[in-house]
Amino acid sequence: MAKEVSSYGVSDIQVLEGLEAVRRRPGMYIGSTDIRGLHHLVYEVVDNSIDEALAGACDRIEITIHPDHSVTVVDNGRGIPVGINEQRGINTLEIVHTVLHAGGKFGGGSYKVASGLHGVGVSAVNALSAWLEVTVKRDGYVYRQRYEQGKPVTPVQTIGKSKETGTATTFLPDATIFRVLEFRYETLAQRFREMAFLTRGLTIYFCDERTDRAQTFHFEGGITSLVRYLNRNRMVLHSPPFYVGQEVNGTMVEAAIQYNDGYAESTYAFANNVNTVDGGTHLTGFRSALTRSLNDYARKSNLLKDNEDNFSGDDVREGLTAVVSVKMSDPQFESQTKSKLGNAEIKGQVESVVYEAFAAYLEANPKVAREIINKALTASRARQAARKARDLVIRKSALESMTLPGKLADCAEQDPSNAELFIVEGDSAGGSAKQGRDRRFQAVLPLRGKILNVEKSRLNTILNNKEIQALVTALGAGIGAHFDESNLRYHRIIVMTDADVDGAHIATLLLTFFYRYMEPLIAKGHLFIAKPPLYLISAKGKSYYAYSDEEKDALVASMKGDSVSIQRYKGLGEMNPSQLADTTMDPAKRTIMQVTLEDAAEADRTFDMLMGSNVAPRKHFIQTHARDVRNLDI
Ligand code: 0RA
């Protein structure tokens, strides 16, 4: 094989060692080798094309998933540079694909997508692919090179002529590295949609040849379209959304704002097209501009009286849907996961751009301004009322800390790090769980489904709910700003709900509740979701449990010829105590899924939709996503 490779020297050996390192410890480079890592490969390649689009050199990207699990990404950019690199005496195209982090060094300036999660570049993708082929059109020619497991197996060949320019990459993820090769259409489509929103005028065409599904994403409105999209199922207070786009000191600042009649905030912050889920300086600047401009306007127009307090940030963010996006030459991220922007100068830049423009917008649109301010006034009053209610709960749970809720079947274990609490939906399942548990270390708290009948309510009002109060007391660690992890009575809290729509609904509500009021509990890894079986399959006097439809199908197929009976479990209550213990509770046999902050944030958004004012999409959502909500993958 080595003979086919052009000009191999000492530096190439280092190159291969670099890519070997990627193959030995893929997690270090792409996070994991599960489905997330698999998707990461695609993002890494697509991000390079997005960079071309950000540089204004490309307006179309096509992504295709082939039936054999290989993926092709094509763009009409300038094409990756081809030609011998003088320093190394190797073709630049080859360097980009075989040297870690080399891609950026050949970049043509301007804003760069922070290249996916870890920014390792296409060479890492190459290292983790069974094979990769890149085709470049530029300078009138078509060039191609092929690699296997990161190593070139052909030189850079000239295979034809073309007047066009662009880059096409096809790769097959290495099955010896990835646990799964099944890309998830929805996950990828979501990301491509987001990318198209953030790069106005770019067309992303996505095709899945496995199922013949295809979608085209193109949004002339950029982030204004994104805000409209986020509000698509909500009643909005004004249309069109507010938009500002302005460059300051080399930073492009864009913001779009549209209020709806709900209570949740959905603000998305991006830095060079990276969704910074933990915010950072751009988000801080945006928020203070919003609070300041609304307070200033409310004072000036006497909508906020002299004796009234200023709006808090929370007051002006109820029902806010907003996107803030910055593009800059040198983004600094605070964490490996690029979830938080750190550049200090960005805060002031975003704040001044948004403040000036939004203040002018309010002046020019007094009717809209009044609506937004009225909403903030209502929010502020509700918040004061809620604070009283919450204090009551906290005081009560403090007072009653000696008296645990009557419904709680506590465990004998006194050391929280060895103790588990099952939160179980419904009294009947609660009864089975109480009988099936190991009472030495497993406690059970049954909750009634009733907690869900809080239509259109602020989550705050849920705090008045008896079931939630019992939960807070059972956990023993307080709530909100008063939450103190060190008082937690159980270090594993396991949500166990039915495998039906109501169950999914309750799990979403609980996750949202924990996310908003006990975030450290999730952040410290204390929250889990139980995974009960969906089917009991019996043949020849033997029984098996299946936890997914795929498992069921596989089991049934393996029993071909036998007479098979399939029982679909709808509720936990359909299992007797020992079955429930065997399948779902016994640590030696069960599967539980740890909830991450990311999962909880997703539930929070879902909850917003479930509780929103618009009924039709909610119904649709429950019908189509009920199982997804359960199967939070981590
Ligand atoms: C470096 C420099 C130039 C283009 C690119 C990289 C480039 C990289 C990728 C990766 C996927 N698609 C891409 N398209 C372009 C600019 C070279 C010039 O000035 O012509």
Boltz pocket constraint, residues with backbone or C-beta under 6 A from the ligand:
constraints:
  - pocket:
      binder: B
      contacts: [[A, 45], [A, 48], [A, 49], [A, 52], [A, 75], [A, 77], [A, 78], [A, 79], [A, 80], [A, 81], [A, 103], [A, 106], [A, 107], [A, 108], [A, 167]]
      max_distance: 6.0
